[in-house]
Structure formats: C-alpha cells, structure tokens
Amino acid sequence: MTHSIRKKIHIFFVATGLFFGGVFFVSAATISFTPSSGSFNTGKTFTVAVTIDGSGQPINSSEAKISFDKTALSVQSLSKDGSPFGMWPADPAFDNAAGTVSYTGGATAPFSGKKNIISIVFKALKEGSTGLSFSSASVMSGPGTEVLSASSSAAFTITAAAVEETPTPVTPPATVGGSASLPAIPVISSDSHPDPEKWYKEKTASFKWNLPRDVDNVRILLDDNARSVPSISNTPPISSKVFKDVGDGTKYFHVMFHNKSGWGTPAHRQVLIDTTPPDKFTIESRSDTPGIGDTSLVFLVTDKSSGIDHYKLSIDGGASTTVQTKDVTSKGEYKLDSLPEGNHTAKVLAVDKVGNITEASAEFTVVKAAPIADASTGDQIVVESASPIPYYVSFIFLALCVFLAGLLYSERRKFVREKEELKTESDEAGDKLGKIFTALRDEAEEQIHALSGKPNLSDSEREILERLKEALDLSEELLEKEVEDVRKLLR
C-alpha cells in the first residue's frame, strides 16, 4: 500500500473519529465506594455503599462484582433500601468463602446524579490494611449504551479492639444432688416450614421444641434479625408457638431457656415466606438485524422475596415453553427463534421460587426485506428500501463501518490476554461485522451506481463519488485484514 493511500486512510480515520465522537459519545459515569477509607476495630461492623455518579447522564442499569480479603473482612448483610433501582433480576449476593459481592439492577425510569445502589455491612476480622475493589463493573444509559469511565477502590485500616472491663462472673448456686448448670440450647423444628432454606407460601408459622424438666421460663421472639436475644417471657414455660399473618421475607424465630442457674444460650431458626407474586412488568421487542427476522423479547422482572425461578413463554397462543433465568440476560433480553414476517403476540409468565405468578403480554411485528426479481437472471433477491438521502447516508454508514473496524483493532490488543475465553465471541463478532459491512457496501454501491448515471453531475459531486468508491474499497480491505489477524491471533 503506497504512502499516499495510507495517509488518506489515516485522515479518514481521524475525521470519522471526530465525527462520531461528537455524535455518539456521551458523558461518562463513575462507580465507587462510600466511604472510600476509614479505620475500624476488630470485631466491629461498618457499612459501605456502592455509589454511582452519572455526571448528568441518565442511568438505567448497572452490574458489578466486588472483591475483598476474606481473611480481613466478612459480609454480614446486604441492603437495597434507598436504591434508585427497583428491578433486580437476582438479589444482591455475597460469598464470604470467595470474598465477593455481586449485584445486577435496573430501573424503568432512569436517574441522574449521584446515588447509592446497595449497602454492604462488613465485620472487621483482623488487624492490618485491607480494601475493596471492583473486579468487574458496568453502568448503562439506555438500551446497551455503556457509560462507565472509571471505578475506584477503597482502603481501610483495621485496628485492635478497645479493651473492655470484664465483669466478675457470678457463680450460680448449687442444685440439690450436684453442681448447677445452665440449660441446654433449644432445638427448634417447624411443621409448617420444615426446611429453613426453602421458601413457602404459608403465612402461619408454627414452631416447637423439647422442654427439659428443670426449665422454669422460656423467652421467645420472631423478628428480622438473625441473632436477636428473645425478650418475651412465658411462665409457666411453653414448648410450642404459632404465629399468624407473618409478613413476607426472611424471618427468624428465637427461643431461650431459663432454670435455677440462669438463662441459657438462645437458639435461632430461619423461616422464608413469600406470598406475593413477582412485580408487574412489560414486554418489549427488539431486532438486532432489521430485515432478517431475528427478534428478542425484553422483560425485566423482579421478585422482592424468593426471587424468580423460571418463565413460561407462549408465542401466538401456542404451547408454552419453560425459559430458565440463566437464558435471560442481565438486561432482561431473551432471543427468540426466527419468526415469520408479520404481527405476533407474546405472553410471559414469571414464576417465583414458591410458584407465585405474574403475567404480561405484548404484540410485536417482524419485518423482513421484500424480495424482488433480478431482471437478468429471474432469481429472487432481497433489497432494503432506498435511502431518501443519497451518498451522504452511505458515507455515514461507511464511516460507521470503518469506526467499527478501528474498534475491532483496539479490542484485539485486549483479547490477546484472554484469547481462549474470547475466541468464540471474536468469531461471532467477525461474522456479524462481515454481514453488516456487506449490507452497508451493497447499499453504498447501489447509491453510487444510481448517482453515477445521474445527468449533469457537477465536478465536485463526481469527485465525492470517486472518493467514496476509494474509501469503500480501502475500508473493506482493512476490515478483512483486521478480522483475519484477530482470528489468527486467537487460534
């Protein structure tokens, strides 16, 4: 390739970058921790919020994975209270064994400015320096527009706990026939909610426990705290309790025994209740490649208690199929099989983990390109509608293609480090990019052909046509080379 041609390509890239930089790039968002630093004592808890600053950009959704030192910190709880997101494909989760926290959330109405997404309660485990960081993060504005520009870490200092005076223990009185001992920890069971890790629809919760002979008082409590000390006394002691109209969510039942030696250690029993269907939702359709017939349905569904278990999908009143949550993206997108052209209806049932159901339906249209006959061969070919704007539209399409080629080259440098993981995605991207460029080239060549036959073209118009042809050829050559280089690199 001659130096003059390379110079033209360089100028074309610069001009294209400036053009699309002004049209498509938006304000950047950042994600960080609040507070980002501090000093805490071992054994104590402290709260850290994940904060997004949209810098005026409307924010629709975000997902992130946070890493922490599992030997220095332990997550006690997560909270979505006050979050601008109301849709959670899966509730925020933590794994103390792996040292991670993750979330995926969205909102039907975007927010702007600075907002706390979730709050994390940590417990300090050992002295020293430790911190938090984002192992991955994404902040989206609108459907598919990534606006995250930077993520910040946090650094904390864990110091020794203050020494507290230990009260002199009181020696319990001796009992007749031997030395005194505190009562045993109760063993709690439930006939209404037998599995403490399973969600139930039943709002009436019954609990029972064996009552030792020496117990003279029993304290019980049902609340939202996993480690509460019960305070409601029952004399004479009871061995069972029934609670009616228990609210949805994770609840904890606590029992504590008393004998002549004093109060024993409380026992705690979890109960999971969900009587509320998933939140109401809407269905939208999306076509990544207009005219081909490939269509995706977008439905973001949240369930505040047990979470979504699966979906039931029916198209045009046909038999329903089960769609697993793993087959729906974090943005709520599910790709359909190719559908015939025309109007269609979709019905989706969102089913939570106890069988509560919320239903939504929508109509959508699949549009394919119209076939026409080739006058020379008689074969059927497919064409898109002619653009009302001549070579200016073609030029913009071509510039976009060149921009994508440049983006592919940039991504190539990143893919080297993860080539085994990205090989499949790279091949798919290359194939799609080739199809897109082919479609754009066909459109551009049709416009060029049409304008070439236009009478009384000015010299400037003819010069533009020639430059467009040259840019088209050079862009295709560059695109094919970069795609092939990426594929060779990832083999």
N, C-alpha and C positions, 0 to 999 in steps of 0.2 A: 504494500500500500504506500503510495507516494506521500511525501511530507505535506504537500498542499491538501490532499484529501484528509489526512489525519488532523490537520489544522481546522478544516471545515467541520469534522466530527466534534472536535473539542469545542469549537464555538457553538455548535448546535446543542451539545450537552449543557453548556453554561446558560444559553438562552432558555432552554427548556426548564432547567432547574430554577432560574429566576422567575419564569412564568408560573410554574406550578407552585413554587414557594410562596408566591403572593396570593395564589388562588386557593390552595388546598391546605396549607399548614396553619394550625390554629395555636392558640395559647397553650402553654404546657402546664401540667399538673404535677404536684409532688406528693409523696406519701412518707410519713414519718411517725415517730413515737412521741407521746406526750405523757410524762416528762421524758426528755432525752437523756437526763443524767440525774444523779442523786445518791445519797448514802442511806443505807438501811441496816438494821440489826438482824443478826441471825435469828431464825425462829419467828420473825415478824412478817406480816404480809404488806404488800403495797400494790397499787393499781396503776397500770399503764394503758393508755388509749392509743389506738391506731388512727392517725389523723390524715385526712386528705385535704389539700389546699388546691382548689381548682383554678385559682388566679382568674376568676371571672368566667371560666369555661364551664358550660353546663355538664354535670357529671351524671351519668345514667347507671353505671355499674362498676364493680371492682372485684378483684380476687387477689389473694396473696397467700404466701406461705412464709411463716416466721420461724427462725431458728434461735434456740437459746441453749445454754450449757445446762444439761440435765443434772450435773453434779452440783451446780451452784443455785439453780432455781427450780421451782416446781409450781405448775399452774394449779390453782385452787378452784377457779371458776372463770367462766366467760359470760359477758352480758352484751345484749343488743339494745338495751334501754337507751333511748335518745338518739338512736341511729337514724340517719336520713333514708336508709334502705328499709323497705318493707317486704321485699321479696327475697327469700333465701332458698335456692334450690336444695341446699343442705345446710343444717345449722352449723355455726362456727364450732370447730372441734379442736381438741388438743390431745397430744400424745406425750406424756412425761417420759416414757421409756425411750422415745426417739428424740425428744427435745424439740417438738414442733407445735405450732398453732396454725390453723388454716381457716379461711372463710371464702365464701362466694356469695355476693349480694347484689341486688339491683333495686331500682325504683321506677315506678311508672311515670312519675314526674321528676325531671332532673333537678339537682340542686347546684348551687354555685357558692363560692366562698370556701371557708374552712370549716370542716365538720369532723366529728369523732365517729368512726364507723363501728368499732367494737371496743369493749373494755376488758382487760385481762388482769385478774388478781393473781399475783405471784407470791410465793413464800420463799424467803431467803434461807438457803440451806447451809452455806459455809462461808467463811471469811475469804476476802480477796476481791479481785476485779472481775467483772463479768459484763455481759451486754446482750443486746438483741439485734437481729439483722433480718432483712428480707432476702430469703433465698430465691423468691420469685414474686413478682407483683405486676398487676395490670390495672389501669384506670381507663375506662371507656367513656367517650362522649358520643351519644347517638349510637346507631347500629354499626358496630365494627370499626369505630374510629379511636385508635389508641392515642391518648394524650399524655401518658406518663413520661416525664422527662428525667426525674431523679427520685431516688429513695434514700432515706437517711437511717443510720443505725443509732442505737442508744448505748450508753456506757454507765454502769452503776458500780458503786463500792459497797461491799458487804462487810460490816464490822461486827465485833463480838457483842453479844447481847449484854445489856447492863445487868450487873449482879444484883439480884433481889434477895432481901432477907427471907429466909425460910422459916415459917412459923414452927414452933416446937410441937411435934405431933402429940396428940392426946392418946394415951394408951386406953383402948376400950376395956370395959370391965369384963372380968372373967364370968363365964357362964357356968351353970351347975353341970358338973360332970366333965369339965375340960376347959381349955383356953378358948377365948372368944375369937370369932372370925366374921368378916363382912360377908354379906350374901353374895351368891354367885351372879354372874351376868345372865340376864334372862335370854331365853331362846325363843324368838318370835316367829310365828307362822301365820299364814293367811289363807282361808278357804276361798275368799272372793278374788284374791290376786296372788295365786300361789307362786308365780315366778317373779322375783323382784326386778329382773332385767327385761321383762316383757310388758308391752303396752296393752291396756284393757279399756273397754268402753264403760264398764261398770262403775257408777259413781258412789255406790255404797261399799265402803271398805270395812272388812271385819278382820280383827287380829286376836290371837290367843297365845298363851304361854303357860308353862307349868309353874305352879306356885309352891315353893318349898314350905315346909311346916313352920320354920322359925320366922318367916316373913310376917311383919305386922302392919306394913304400909306399902303402897305401890303408887309411884308417880308416873303419869303418862302425859304425852303431848304429841300432837300431829301438826307439823308445820313444813316450811320450805327449806329449812336449814339441816344439812346432813349431820351435824354434830351438836345439836341443841341438847341441853340438860333439861329433862322434863320437870315441870313445876306444879302440876295438878295432882294433889294427893287424893288417895282413895282408901279410907278406913271404915269398915274392915277391907282388907286387900281383895282385889278382883283379879280374875285370871283371863278375862277377855274384854274386848271393847269393839263396838260397831259405830262407825261414823257415816252419816248420810249426807248426800249432796256435796261430796268432796269435789273441789274445783279441778279443772284440767291442769296438767303439768306433772312435774316431778315432786312428789311429796315424801316426807319421812315421818315414820312413827317411832317414838322413843318410849322405852319402859325402864324403870329403875326400882330396885327392891330395897327395903329397909328392915333391919332386925335390931336386936338389942345392942349390937356392936356399932350400928350406924348405917349410913347409906352406901350401897354398893356402886359398881360401875354401870352406867346406863348402856342399854342395847339400842341399836338403830336399825330400822327396817325400811327399805325404799319401796315405794309404790308408784306406778306410772299409769296415769289416767288421761284418756283423750276421747272426749265425746263430741268434739267439734269438727265438722268437715274441713277440708283444705280451703284456703281463701279463694274467693271468686277470681276468675282470670278470663282473659280474652285470647283469641287465636288470630294470628296474622299469617299471611302467606308471603313467601319471598322466593324470587327466582334469581339464582346466581348467574345464569346464562340465558337471557331472554331469547325466545325463539327456538330453544332446544326442547323444552318441555320439562326440564328438571326443576322441581319445586320443593321448598322446605316449608314446614309449619313452625311457627314460633309461638310458644306458650310458656311463660314463666309462672310457675305455681309454687306457692309456699304453704307450709302447714306448721303452725306455731308450736305444736306439741310433739307428736310422734314422728312427723316427717313423712314425705311422700315415699310410698313403697313401689308403685308402678302406675302405668297409664293403660287405658283401654282406648284404642283408636279405631274409628269406623269412617270409611270414605264412601260417599254417595249411598248411605244407608246399607252398605254391605256388612258382612260379618266382621265383628270386632277382632282386633289383634292386640296382643299384650306387648307394650313397649316398656322396656326396663329403663330405670333412671340413668343408667350408665350410657344408654344410647341417645340421650338428650344432652346437648352441650350445656356448659355453664351459663350460656346466654339464652337457654330455652329453645334451641333450634333442633328440629328433627327432620331429616331428609327423607322425602317420600320416593317411592319407586316412580319411574317415568309414567306420567298420566297422559291420556289422550287430550287433544285440544278441546277447549270448551269450558263450560261452567261446572263446578264441582262443589260438594259440601263436605265438611269435615266435622266430626263430633269426637271430643276427647273427654274421657272420664279420668279425673285424678283421684287415685285411691291411696289413702294414707295407711300406716302400718297396723291399724286396727280395723280397717275396712270402711271407714267413713269416705264418702264420695262427693265430689263436686263436679258438675258437668258444664261444658261450654261447647258451642258450635259456631261455625262461620262458613260463609260462602266465598269461593275464590275462583279465579279464571286462569286457565292455562292457555297461553297464546304461542303458537308456533309460526314460523315463517311460511308464507304462501308459496306453493310450488308453481312454476310456470314451465312452458315447453321451450327447449332450445331449438331455435329455428333451423339450425344447420344439421342437428342430429335427431331431433324429435325426443331426446331424453328429457326427463323431468329434472329441473334444478330448483334450488331454493334460494331466494334473494330476499334481502331486507328492503323495507321501504326506502326510497331515495331520500337523501337528506335535503331539506329545503335550502340549506346553505351550501355553496359549492366547496371550493378547495380549502376554505378556512376551517371547516369542520374536519375535513380529512387531515389537515395539518395538525389540529389539536389532538386527534386520535393518534396520529403517528408520533407526536411528541410524547403522549402518554405512554405509548409502547416503548419508546426509547428510554423514558424515565424508568419504566419497569425493568428494562434490561440493565440499566445502571444500578437499580436497587438489587437485582439479582447478583450482579458482580460484587456489590458490597456485602451481601449476605454470604457469598461464597467464602469470604475470609473467616466468617464466624463458624460456618459449617464444618471447616477443617477440624476444629477441636471436638466436634460431636458428629463426625461423619457417619458412624454406624447407625446412630439414632435417627439421623435426619435423612438417610438415603431414600427411604420410601417417600417422605414428604417432598424431597427435592425432585424426584422423578415425576410425582404428580404435578408439582408446580410448573416444571418444564413443559409437560404435556399441555396443561391448561394455557400456559403462556403462548405456546405454539399455536393453539387453536384460536386464542384471542388475536394474535398477530395476523394469522391467516385471514380471519374475518375482517380485521381492520384494513389489511392490504387489499382484499377484494373490494371493499368499499372505496378505498382511496383510488385504486386503479380504475374503477367504474367512473368516479368523478373526473379523474384525469382524462379518460377516454372521451367522456361527454364534453369536457371543456376544449379538448384538442380539436374537435370538429366544429366548435363554435366559430361562426364567421366574424371577421373584423376584430380579432383579438389584438389588444394593444401589445407593444413590445414589453411593457412591464408585466402584463399578465402571462405572456409566453415565457418570460424569464422565471416567474414564480412557478409555473408548471414544470419547467426543466429542473429547477432546484428541488421541487417536491419529489420528482421522479428519482433524482440522485440521492436525496435523503432517504427515500423509501428503500432503495437497493442497499445503501450502506448500513441502514439500521437493521435490515433483515440479516445481512452478513454478520454484523456484530452480534446480534441476538443469538443466531445459530452457534457462533463460535463460543460465546459465554456459556450457553446451555450445555454444549458438548464438554467444555472444560470442567464445569461443575460435576457432570455425570462421571467423567473420567476420575476426578478427584475423589469421589465417594465410592468408587468401585472397590 
